[in-house]
């Protein structure tokens, strides 16, 4: 019994019991461990969110306010970017861009008679562009042109530091793509809104155009002073030669004028132009485009300019083109003329025009003194049979050359106009737009 009462391994708590079956202990809540306490479902506590102590220091509240402001600012900035992107022009329009107020007059065979307004007189493709000329502009304006996506963040940081240490603006960070977007689609306004549009448009241009298309458009549109728009115009205006004949020093000088044409022009400041040329040459060496010996040779060459007027500024048939410009408002609205980009295709034959001028000059020299006249006029008309409405306006081809004022009564131009109206011809010229295929007959 003592073994049963002292060391009962079956858990029997009654010493008087003789039954061998184990007796389960009664439930004693004091002996139950806390994690095994059984509670009724109604007695269980409901789930609740733990309370987070609110910050009591001022800097905690400041961090919360700043964080909320940053999130709100980011959302607002994103909404503004989306709104600007929807309003951006088509980057491909830059490939056919013409400046406001520009008009081109062409002869019968497509030869340019005259270009009026701020137009690029002579364009050149990348295939015909001297390699070192393009490299000179890349070295001067945008060293990382072929690696960035429209915006050069390293250049922005570098220019910011340079301008900060100098205390003034001494270096820019606009890429060639940004400059092209500003030339073709934006203005020179200094504002954050314009800068944002410029950056977004540059990135869009990089996505939709190739690098060569961007560079070619830029080199044909950048203003280089003295009425020169593009590198081909600059080569003619400053050196009276095509771009293929430019030397390395001349290419560097033209590229150096891009930031400030009126300041770095060799016609205005020869010394500054030379300094700028040498800077461009040094950057070409640093970029690996030329060797140091080539740089030294080009820098030692003196600047020898041979100025010329821009091509097609003066007309080879001034009386004829003047008359066409007088008649042009009858077929084109004033708004369209101010917008520019018009190409007027006339029926002028330059070969006949030169023969007519020689004939008139010889007639005045041979018969003017004896018949007492010093001025003469010639109007030549070639009638043709129209085979379809497409050639309706070509029924009368007008060749006009007026030397002075005719002595006989009546105006031959007025008679020509009446004859043209009877023939239902709009004075022998048609209009086309550079940016479309629309024709006015």
C-alpha positions as CSV (number, residue, x, y, z in Angstrom):
1,X,0.0,0.0,0.0
2,X,2.8,2.3,0.8
3,X,4.1,1.8,-2.8
4,X,0.8,2.7,-4.1
5,X,0.3,5.7,-2.0
6,X,3.8,7.1,-2.3
7,X,4.7,6.3,-5.8
8,X,1.5,5.8,-7.6
9,X,2.5,5.9,-11.3
10,X,-1.1,5.5,-12.4
11,X,-2.2,8.8,-11.0
12,X,-4.5,7.3,-8.3
13,X,-5.3,9.8,-5.7
14,X,-7.6,7.6,-3.4
15,X,-5.5,5.6,-1.0
16,X,-8.5,3.4,0.1
17,X,-9.3,2.3,-3.4
18,X,-8.4,-1.3,-4.3
19,X,-9.4,-1.0,-7.9
20,X,-6.4,-1.3,-10.3
21,X,-7.9,1.0,-13.0
22,X,-6.4,4.5,-13.0
23,X,-8.5,7.3,-11.8
24,X,-8.2,10.7,-13.7
25,X,-7.4,13.7,-11.7
26,X,-10.1,16.3,-11.2
27,X,-9.6,19.6,-13.1
28,X,-7.7,22.1,-11.1
29,X,-7.5,25.5,-12.7
30,X,-4.7,26.5,-10.4
31,X,-2.5,23.7,-11.8
32,X,-3.2,24.4,-15.5
33,X,-0.4,26.3,-17.3
34,X,-1.5,29.7,-18.7
35,X,-1.0,28.8,-22.3
36,X,-3.3,25.8,-22.0
37,X,-6.1,27.7,-20.3
38,X,-9.4,26.9,-22.1
39,X,-11.8,29.8,-22.5
40,X,-15.2,30.0,-23.9
41,X,-15.6,31.7,-27.4
42,X,-17.6,34.5,-25.9
43,X,-14.8,35.2,-23.3
44,X,-12.0,35.5,-25.9
45,X,-10.9,39.1,-26.5
46,X,-11.7,40.7,-29.9
47,X,-9.0,41.4,-32.4
48,X,-7.8,45.0,-32.4
49,X,-5.1,47.1,-34.2
50,X,-2.2,47.8,-31.9
51,X,-2.0,51.4,-31.0
52,X,1.0,53.2,-32.4
53,X,2.3,56.0,-30.2
54,X,2.0,59.3,-32.0
55,X,5.3,61.2,-32.4
56,X,5.7,63.9,-29.9
57,X,8.8,65.7,-31.2
58,X,8.5,68.5,-33.8
59,X,11.0,66.9,-36.2
60,X,8.9,63.8,-36.5
61,X,5.9,65.9,-37.6
62,X,8.2,67.7,-40.0
63,X,9.3,64.5,-41.6
64,X,5.7,63.4,-42.0
65,X,4.7,66.7,-43.6
66,X,7.7,66.6,-45.9
67,X,7.1,63.0,-47.0
68,X,3.4,63.8,-47.8
69,X,4.5,66.9,-49.7
70,X,7.0,65.0,-51.7
71,X,4.5,62.3,-52.7
72,X,2.0,65.0,-53.7
73,X,4.6,66.8,-55.7
74,X,5.7,63.7,-57.5
75,X,2.1,63.0,-58.5
76,X,1.6,66.5,-59.7
77,X,4.8,66.5,-61.6
78,X,3.9,63.2,-63.3
79,X,0.5,64.6,-64.3
80,X,2.2,67.7,-65.7
81,X,4.6,65.6,-67.7
82,X,1.8,63.5,-69.2
83,X,-0.1,66.7,-70.2
84,X,3.0,68.2,-71.8
85,X,3.8,65.0,-73.7
86,X,0.3,64.9,-75.2
87,X,0.8,68.4,-76.6
88,X,4.3,67.8,-78.2
89,X,4.6,68.1,-82.0
90,X,5.6,65.3,-84.3
91,X,9.4,65.0,-84.3
92,X,9.4,63.9,-87.9
93,X,8.2,67.4,-88.9
94,X,11.8,68.6,-88.3
95,X,12.8,66.7,-91.5
96,X,10.8,69.1,-93.6
97,X,11.0,72.2,-91.4
98,X,11.1,75.7,-92.9
99,X,11.4,78.9,-91.0
100,X,8.6,81.3,-90.6
101,X,8.3,83.8,-93.4
102,X,10.5,81.9,-95.9
103,X,9.5,81.6,-99.5
104,X,11.3,79.8,-102.4
105,X,10.8,80.7,-106.0
106,X,11.8,78.1,-108.6
107,X,12.3,78.1,-112.3
108,X,10.7,75.6,-114.8
109,X,13.5,73.1,-114.4
110,X,13.5,73.3,-110.5
111,X,16.4,75.7,-110.3
112,X,16.1,78.1,-107.4
113,X,15.5,81.6,-108.6
114,X,15.3,83.3,-105.2
115,X,14.9,82.5,-101.5
116,X,13.2,85.1,-99.4
117,X,13.2,85.3,-95.6
118,X,15.3,83.4,-93.0
119,X,15.7,80.2,-95.1
120,X,18.5,77.7,-95.5
121,X,19.9,78.4,-98.9
122,X,21.8,75.3,-99.4
123,X,21.2,72.0,-97.6
124,X,23.6,69.0,-97.5
125,X,23.0,65.4,-96.5
126,X,25.1,63.4,-94.1
127,X,26.4,61.3,-97.0
128,X,28.0,64.5,-98.5
129,X,28.9,66.0,-95.1
130,X,32.7,66.1,-94.4
131,X,33.2,63.8,-91.4
132,X,35.5,66.3,-89.6
133,X,32.8,69.0,-89.9
134,X,30.3,66.9,-88.0
135,X,33.0,65.9,-85.5
136,X,33.8,69.5,-84.9
137,X,30.2,70.3,-83.9
138,X,30.0,67.2,-81.7
139,X,33.2,68.2,-79.9
140,X,32.0,71.7,-79.5
141,X,28.4,71.3,-78.6
142,X,27.7,67.7,-77.5
143,X,30.6,65.3,-76.9
144,X,28.3,62.5,-75.8
145,X,25.8,62.9,-78.7
146,X,25.9,59.2,-79.7
147,X,25.5,57.9,-76.2
148,X,22.8,60.0,-74.5
149,X,19.0,59.7,-75.1
150,X,18.3,63.4,-75.6
151,X,19.5,64.8,-72.2
152,X,23.0,64.6,-70.9
153,X,22.8,64.5,-67.1
154,X,26.6,64.4,-66.7
155,X,26.9,67.6,-68.8
156,X,24.2,69.2,-66.6
157,X,26.1,68.4,-63.5
158,X,29.4,69.5,-65.0
159,X,28.0,72.8,-66.2
160,X,26.3,73.4,-62.9
161,X,29.5,73.1,-61.0
162,X,31.5,75.2,-63.5
163,X,28.9,78.0,-63.4
164,X,28.7,77.8,-59.6
165,X,32.5,78.2,-59.2
166,X,32.6,80.9,-61.8
167,X,29.7,82.9,-60.3
168,X,28.2,83.2,-63.8
169,X,27.1,81.2,-66.8
170,X,30.3,80.0,-68.5
171,X,29.1,76.6,-69.8
172,X,25.9,75.2,-71.1
173,X,24.5,71.7,-71.0
174,X,22.0,71.6,-73.9
175,X,22.5,68.7,-76.2
176,X,22.4,68.9,-80.0
177,X,18.9,67.3,-79.8
178,X,17.7,69.9,-77.4
179,X,19.0,72.7,-79.6
180,X,17.3,71.2,-82.6
181,X,14.0,71.0,-80.8
182,X,14.4,74.6,-79.7
183,X,15.2,75.7,-83.3
184,X,12.3,73.9,-85.0
185,X,9.5,73.9,-82.4
186,X,10.2,76.2,-79.5
187,X,11.2,79.8,-78.9
188,X,14.0,81.5,-76.9
189,X,11.9,82.1,-73.8
190,X,13.8,81.6,-70.6
191,X,11.3,79.7,-68.4
192,X,11.1,76.3,-66.6
193,X,8.0,75.4,-68.7
194,X,9.9,75.9,-72.0
195,X,12.9,74.0,-70.6
196,X,10.6,71.1,-69.6
197,X,9.0,71.0,-73.1
198,X,12.5,71.1,-74.6
199,X,13.7,68.2,-72.6
200,X,10.7,66.0,-73.2
201,X,10.7,66.8,-76.9
202,X,14.4,66.0,-77.2
203,X,13.7,62.6,-75.6
204,X,10.8,62.0,-78.0
205,X,13.0,62.9,-81.0
206,X,15.6,60.5,-79.9
207,X,13.0,57.7,-79.8
208,X,11.5,58.4,-83.2
209,X,14.5,59.7,-85.2
210,X,18.0,58.3,-85.9
211,X,21.1,60.0,-84.7
212,X,22.1,60.8,-88.3
213,X,18.7,62.4,-89.0
214,X,19.0,64.6,-85.9
215,X,22.5,65.6,-86.7
216,X,21.8,66.3,-90.3
217,X,18.8,68.5,-89.5
218,X,20.8,70.4,-86.9
219,X,23.7,71.1,-89.2
220,X,21.3,72.4,-91.9
221,X,19.3,74.6,-89.6
222,X,21.6,76.0,-87.0
223,X,22.1,79.8,-87.3
224,X,25.8,80.8,-87.8
225,X,25.5,84.5,-88.3
226,X,25.6,86.9,-91.3
227,X,22.4,85.4,-92.7
228,X,23.8,81.9,-92.8
229,X,21.5,79.1,-91.8
230,X,23.3,75.8,-91.8
231,X,26.9,74.8,-92.4
232,X,26.7,74.9,-96.2
233,X,25.5,78.5,-96.1
234,X,28.2,79.4,-93.6
235,X,30.9,77.9,-95.8
236,X,29.7,80.1,-98.6
237,X,29.1,83.3,-96.6
238,X,32.5,83.2,-94.8
239,X,34.8,81.4,-97.2
240,X,33.0,81.5,-100.6
241,X,33.4,77.8,-101.1
242,X,31.4,74.5,-100.6
243,X,31.7,72.5,-97.5
244,X,33.8,69.9,-99.3
245,X,36.6,72.4,-99.7
246,X,36.8,73.6,-96.1
247,X,40.0,73.1,-94.2
248,X,40.1,71.7,-90.7
249,X,40.7,75.1,-89.2
250,X,37.7,76.6,-91.1
251,X,35.5,73.7,-90.0
252,X,36.4,74.3,-86.4
253,X,35.8,78.1,-86.7
254,X,32.3,77.5,-88.2
255,X,31.5,75.0,-85.4
256,X,32.8,77.5,-82.7
257,X,30.3,80.2,-83.8
258,X,27.2,78.1,-82.9
259,X,26.8,79.3,-79.3
260,X,27.0,83.0,-80.2
261,X,27.3,83.8,-83.9
262,X,27.3,87.6,-83.5
263,X,30.2,87.3,-80.9
264,X,32.4,84.7,-82.5
265,X,32.0,85.8,-86.1
266,X,35.3,86.4,-87.9
267,X,33.8,89.4,-89.6
268,X,33.0,91.0,-86.2
269,X,35.7,89.7,-83.8
270,X,38.6,88.0,-85.6
271,X,40.5,87.5,-82.4
272,X,37.6,85.9,-80.5
273,X,36.9,83.8,-83.5
274,X,40.4,82.5,-83.5
275,X,40.3,81.7,-79.8
276,X,37.1,79.9,-80.2
277,X,38.5,77.9,-83.2
278,X,41.5,76.8,-81.1
279,X,39.2,75.7,-78.3
280,X,37.2,73.5,-80.7
281,X,40.4,72.0,-82.0
282,X,41.5,71.1,-78.5
283,X,38.2,69.5,-77.8
284,X,38.5,67.4,-81.0
285,X,41.9,66.2,-79.8
286,X,40.4,65.3,-76.4
287,X,37.5,63.4,-78.1
288,X,40.0,61.5,-80.3
289,X,38.8,62.9,-83.6
290,X,42.1,64.4,-84.6
291,X,45.8,64.1,-83.5
292,X,47.8,66.7,-81.7
293,X,49.9,67.4,-84.8
294,X,46.7,68.1,-86.9
295,X,45.5,70.4,-84.1
296,X,48.8,72.3,-84.0
297,X,48.9,72.7,-87.8
298,X,45.3,74.0,-88.0
299,X,45.8,76.3,-85.0
300,X,48.9,77.8,-86.7
301,X,46.9,78.6,-89.9
302,X,45.7,82.2,-90.0
303,X,42.0,82.9,-90.6
304,X,41.5,84.0,-94.2
305,X,37.9,84.8,-94.8
306,X,36.4,85.7,-98.2
307,X,32.9,87.0,-97.5
308,X,30.0,86.5,-99.9
309,X,26.3,87.2,-99.8
310,X,24.0,84.3,-99.1
311,X,23.1,82.2,-102.1
312,X,19.8,83.0,-103.8
313,X,19.4,86.2,-101.9
314,X,19.3,88.2,-105.1
315,X,17.2,87.0,-108.0
316,X,18.6,86.2,-111.5
317,X,15.3,87.5,-112.9
318,X,14.4,90.3,-110.5
319,X,11.5,91.8,-112.6
320,X,9.9,88.4,-113.1
321,X,10.2,87.3,-109.4
322,X,8.9,90.7,-108.3
323,X,5.9,90.3,-110.4
324,X,5.2,86.8,-109.1
325,X,5.5,88.1,-105.5
326,X,3.0,90.8,-106.3
327,X,0.5,88.3,-107.7
328,X,1.1,85.7,-105.0
329,X,-1.4,87.2,-102.4
330,X,-4.2,86.5,-104.9
331,X,-3.6,82.8,-104.5
332,X,-2.3,82.5,-101.0
333,X,-3.7,84.0,-97.8
334,X,-1.7,86.5,-95.8
335,X,-1.5,84.0,-92.9
336,X,0.0,81.3,-95.1
337,X,2.6,83.7,-96.5
338,X,3.6,84.7,-93.0
339,X,3.7,81.1,-91.8
340,X,6.3,80.4,-94.6
341,X,7.5,77.2,-96.1
342,X,6.0,78.0,-99.5
343,X,7.6,77.0,-102.8
344,X,6.5,78.8,-105.9
345,X,7.2,76.9,-109.1
346,X,7.2,79.3,-112.0
347,X,7.5,78.8,-115.8
348,X,10.7,80.8,-116.0
349,X,13.4,79.4,-118.3
350,X,16.7,80.9,-117.1
351,X,18.4,80.1,-120.4
352,X,15.8,82.0,-122.4
353,X,15.9,84.7,-119.7
354,X,19.6,85.3,-120.2
355,X,19.2,85.3,-124.0
356,X,16.4,87.8,-123.7
357,X,18.5,90.1,-121.5
358,X,21.4,90.0,-124.0
359,X,18.9,90.7,-126.8
360,X,17.5,93.8,-125.1
361,X,20.9,95.1,-124.1
362,X,22.2,94.7,-127.7
363,X,19.0,96.3,-129.1
364,X,19.5,99.3,-126.8
365,X,23.2,99.6,-127.8
366,X,22.5,99.2,-131.5
367,X,19.3,101.1,-132.0
368,X,18.7,103.1,-128.9
369,X,20.6,106.2,-129.9
370,X,19.3,106.3,-133.5
371,X,15.6,105.8,-132.4
372,X,15.9,107.8,-129.2
373,X,15.2,105.2,-126.6
374,X,17.2,104.0,-123.6
375,X,14.8,101.4,-122.2
376,X,13.0,98.3,-123.6
377,X,10.9,95.4,-122.6
378,X,10.4,91.8,-123.8
379,X,7.6,89.4,-123.2
380,X,7.7,85.8,-124.6
381,X,4.6,83.5,-124.6
382,X,4.6,79.9,-125.7
383,X,1.1,78.4,-126.1
384,X,0.7,74.6,-125.7
385,X,-2.3,72.3,-126.2
386,X,-3.6,70.9,-122.9
387,X,-4.0,67.1,-122.9
388,X,-5.5,66.8,-119.5
389,X,-6.6,69.1,-116.6
390,X,-3.4,68.4,-114.8
391,X,-1.5,70.4,-117.4
392,X,-4.2,73.0,-117.7
393,X,-2.1,75.8,-116.1
394,X,0.8,75.0,-118.5
395,X,-1.1,76.0,-121.5
396,X,0.7,79.4,-121.4
397,X,4.3,79.6,-120.2
398,X,5.3,83.1,-119.3
399,X,8.8,84.4,-119.8
400,X,9.1,88.0,-118.6
401,X,12.1,90.3,-118.7
402,X,11.5,94.0,-118.2
403,X,14.5,96.3,-118.6
404,X,13.3,99.7,-117.4
405,X,9.9,100.9,-118.5
406,X,8.4,100.3,-122.1
407,X,8.1,103.5,-124.2
408,X,4.9,102.3,-126.0
409,X,1.5,102.9,-124.5
410,X,0.0,100.2,-122.3
411,X,1.6,97.7,-119.9
412,X,2.7,94.4,-121.5
413,X,2.2,92.7,-118.1
414,X,-1.4,93.8,-118.0
415,X,-2.0,92.6,-121.6
416,X,-0.3,89.3,-120.6
417,X,-2.7,89.1,-117.6
418,X,-5.7,89.5,-119.8
419,X,-4.5,86.9,-122.2
420,X,-3.8,84.5,-119.4
421,X,-7.3,85.0,-118.0
422,X,-8.9,84.3,-121.4
423,X,-6.8,81.1,-121.6
424,X,-8.0,80.2,-118.0
425,X,-4.4,80.1,-116.8
426,X,-3.3,81.4,-113.4
427,X,-0.3,83.4,-114.8
428,X,1.9,80.4,-115.4
429,X,2.9,79.5,-111.8
430,X,1.8,77.1,-109.2
431,X,2.3,76.8,-105.5
432,X,3.5,73.9,-103.4
433,X,4.2,73.5,-99.7
434,X,7.4,72.1,-98.4
435,X,5.5,70.2,-95.7
436,X,2.9,68.6,-97.9
437,X,2.1,67.4,-101.4
438,X,-0.7,69.9,-101.9
439,X,-0.7,71.7,-105.3
440,X,-2.6,74.8,-106.3
441,X,-3.2,75.0,-110.0
